[in-house]
């Protein structure tokens, strides 16, 4: 695959997604910043991309809504044959924590829908072009929760574990076409999603004795996106400061 390409980052408006957008822009890629509802944050991300000398555009759609993905993303792909998506970063995810005995149907379906269904709808839309060009990188942002499970996160753990399984299966399906599929599994990272956690208490569990930075996850994503990583596929790279099961 060429060194410069179009990169789609789902959930690119904040946190880890924003860091990934900035990292990809710094490497010279054209960045599609996907978001669902927070347009202001997405515009801030795009402004930061351009301020750093990069380029890109906003691409709003709900990853968990198949028809919306087809309309927005499929429509964009059809309208921009000169900008084929060479790197897909499935980063969109939400959490809605509670014990399973108290979990409502929508807490299960919405968390699963964003991470797991989102992976399916978005990847399927992008994959055909990669197969035709015989080149591509797919990187899925999963979680420590998907590897070890977390109490109070049965929905989130199940969704991310599902994406890990899908990563390994899809990697085997398309490796012959020079397309890699890998996952990055962050541990505790300083983002909006972890802002309600007791960092002082939790960092005592982490061998590195600190939360990670979004930029450290973005670096791992960039590694998998690079041309030099073409012989690595079906792999889950943990970015967790040594916090394992």
C-alpha positions in Angstrom: 0.0 0.0 0.0 1.1 3.6 -0.6 2.5 5.6 2.3 -0.1 8.3 1.9 -3.8 7.4 1.9 -7.2 8.3 3.2 -7.9 7.3 6.8 -11.4 6.9 8.3 -11.5 7.2 12.1 -14.9 6.3 13.6 -15.7 8.2 16.8 -12.9 10.6 15.9 -14.2 13.7 17.7 -12.8 13.2 21.2 -10.3 11.3 23.4 -8.5 8.4 21.7 -10.2 9.1 18.4 -9.0 12.6 18.3 -5.5 11.6 19.1 -5.6 9.0 16.3 -6.9 11.6 13.8 -4.0 14.0 14.8 -1.4 11.2 14.5 -2.6 10.1 11.1 -2.7 13.7 9.9 0.9 14.2 11.1 1.9 11.2 9.0 0.5 13.0 6.0 -2.8 11.1 5.6 -6.1 12.6 4.6 -8.4 12.1 7.6 -12.1 11.5 7.6 -13.3 12.4 11.1 -16.5 10.4 11.8 -18.8 11.4 14.7 -22.4 10.8 15.6 -23.7 13.8 17.6 -21.0 16.1 18.9 -20.4 18.3 15.9 -18.6 21.0 17.9 -16.0 18.5 19.2 -15.6 17.0 15.7 -15.0 20.5 14.3 -12.4 21.1 17.0 -10.6 17.9 15.9 -10.6 18.9 12.3 -9.4 22.3 13.1 -6.5 20.8 15.1 -5.7 18.5 12.1 -5.5 21.5 9.8 -3.6 23.6 12.3 -1.0 20.9 12.4 -0.6 21.1 8.6 -2.8 18.1 7.8 -6.1 17.9 5.8 -9.4 16.1 6.1 -13.1 16.5 6.5 -16.0 15.6 8.8 -18.2 12.5 7.9 -21.1 12.2 10.3 -23.1 9.0 10.7 -24.2 6.5 13.4 -21.9 3.5 13.1 -24.6 1.3 14.7 -27.2 2.2 12.1 -26.7 0.0 8.9 -28.7 2.2 6.5 -27.1 5.4 7.8 -23.6 3.9 7.3 -24.6 2.9 3.7 -26.0 6.3 2.9 -23.3 8.4 4.4 -20.1 6.3 4.1 -21.2 4.4 1.0 -22.2 7.7 -0.6 -18.9 9.3 0.2 -16.9 6.4 -1.2 -18.9 6.5 -4.4 -18.5 10.3 -4.7 -14.7 10.3 -4.1 -13.0 7.6 -6.2 -9.9 9.7 -6.1 -9.6 9.3 -2.3 -9.9 5.5 -1.6 -9.9 4.6 2.1 -6.7 2.7 2.7 -6.9 2.7 6.5 -9.9 2.1 8.6 -9.8 2.7 12.4 -12.9 1.3 14.1 -12.7 3.4 17.3 -16.3 4.3 18.0 -17.5 2.9 21.3 -19.7 3.8 24.3 -20.0 2.4 27.8 -23.0 2.3 30.1 -21.9 0.4 33.2 -24.1 -1.5 35.6 -24.3 -5.0 37.1 -26.0 -7.5 34.7 -28.9 -8.1 37.2 -29.9 -4.4 36.8 -28.9 -4.0 33.1 -31.7 -2.7 30.9 -32.3 -4.0 27.4 -31.1 -0.7 25.8 -27.9 -0.7 27.9 -27.0 -4.0 26.4 -28.1 -3.2 22.8 -26.7 0.3 22.6 -23.2 -0.6 23.9 -23.1 -3.7 21.7 -24.5 -1.8 18.7 -21.8 0.9 18.8 -18.8 -1.4 19.1 -19.7 -4.7 17.5 -22.4 -3.8 15.0 -20.5 -0.7 14.2 -17.4 -2.7 13.3 -19.6 -4.9 11.0 -21.4 -2.1 9.2 -18.4 0.2 8.7 -15.9 -2.5 7.8 -18.2 -4.1 5.3 -18.7 -0.8 3.5 -15.0 -0.1 3.3 -13.8 -3.6 2.6 -14.9 -3.9 -1.0 -12.6 -1.1 -2.2 -9.7 -2.6 -0.3 -10.2 -6.0 -1.8 -10.3 -4.5 -5.3 -7.1 -2.6 -4.7 -5.5 -5.5 -2.9 -4.3 -3.2 -0.1 -5.6 -2.0 3.2 -5.2 -1.7 7.0 -8.0 -2.2 9.4 -7.3 -1.4 13.1 -10.0 -2.0 15.7 -9.8 -0.2 19.1 -10.9 -2.7 21.7 -10.2 -2.8 25.4 -8.6 -4.5 28.3 -12.3 -5.2 29.3 -12.7 -7.4 26.2 -9.6 -9.4 27.2 -10.1 -9.9 30.9 -13.7 -8.8 31.5 -14.6 -6.1 34.0 -17.3 -6.4 36.7 -20.1 -3.9 35.9 -19.2 -4.0 32.2 -20.7 -7.2 30.9 -22.1 -5.4 27.9 -18.9 -3.5 27.1 -16.7 -6.5 27.8 -18.9 -8.7 25.5 -18.9 -6.1 22.7 -15.2 -5.6 22.7 -14.5 -9.4 23.1 -16.7 -9.8 20.0 -14.6 -7.4 18.0 -11.5 -9.2 19.1 -12.9 -12.5 17.7 -14.0 -10.7 14.5 -10.5 -9.2 14.1 -8.9 -12.7 14.2 -11.5 -14.2 11.8 -11.5 -11.4 9.2 -7.7 -11.3 9.3 -7.7 -14.9 8.0 -10.3 -14.2 5.3 -8.4 -11.3 3.6 -4.7 -11.8 4.3 -4.1 -13.0 0.7 -5.3 -9.6 -0.5 -2.6 -7.7 1.3 -5.1 -6.4 3.9 -4.2 -6.7 7.6 -6.7 -6.6 10.5 -5.4 -5.9 13.9 -6.6 -4.6 17.3 -5.3 -2.2 19.9 -6.5 -2.9 23.5 -6.1 0.1 25.7 -6.2 -0.2 29.5 -6.9 2.9 31.6 -6.4 6.0 29.4 -7.0 9.6 30.4 -10.2 10.4 28.4 -13.7 11.6 29.0 -14.7 7.9 29.3 -12.5 7.4 32.4 -13.0 10.9 33.9 -15.4 9.5 36.5 -12.9 6.9 37.8 -10.7 7.3 40.8 -7.3 7.6 39.0 -5.3 7.9 42.3 -6.8 4.6 43.6 -6.7 2.7 40.3 -3.2 3.5 39.3 -1.9 1.5 42.3 -3.1 -1.6 40.4 -1.1 -0.6 37.3 2.6 -1.6 37.1 3.4 1.6 35.3 1.7 3.5 38.2 -0.2 5.8 35.9 -3.1 6.1 33.4 -2.0 6.1 29.7 -2.3 9.0 27.3 -4.5 8.9 24.2 -1.4 9.7 22.1 0.2 6.4 23.3 -2.8 4.5 21.9 -2.6 6.5 18.7 1.1 5.5 18.3 0.1 1.8 18.4 -2.6 2.4 15.8 -0.1 4.2 13.5 2.3 1.2 13.9 -0.4 -1.2 12.5 -1.3 1.3 9.8 2.2 1.6 8.5 3.4 -0.1 5.3 6.1 -1.9 7.3 3.4 -3.8 9.3 2.2 -5.8 6.4 3.2 -9.2 7.9 1.4 -8.6 11.2 -2.3 -9.5 11.1 -4.9 -11.0 13.6 -3.0 -9.5 16.5 -4.2 -7.7 19.6 -1.7 -5.2 21.0 -2.3 -4.2 24.6 -1.5 -0.6 25.7 -2.1 -0.9 29.4 1.0 -0.1 31.4 1.5 -3.8 32.3 -2.0 -4.4 33.7 -2.9 -7.9 32.6 -5.3 -10.6 33.7 
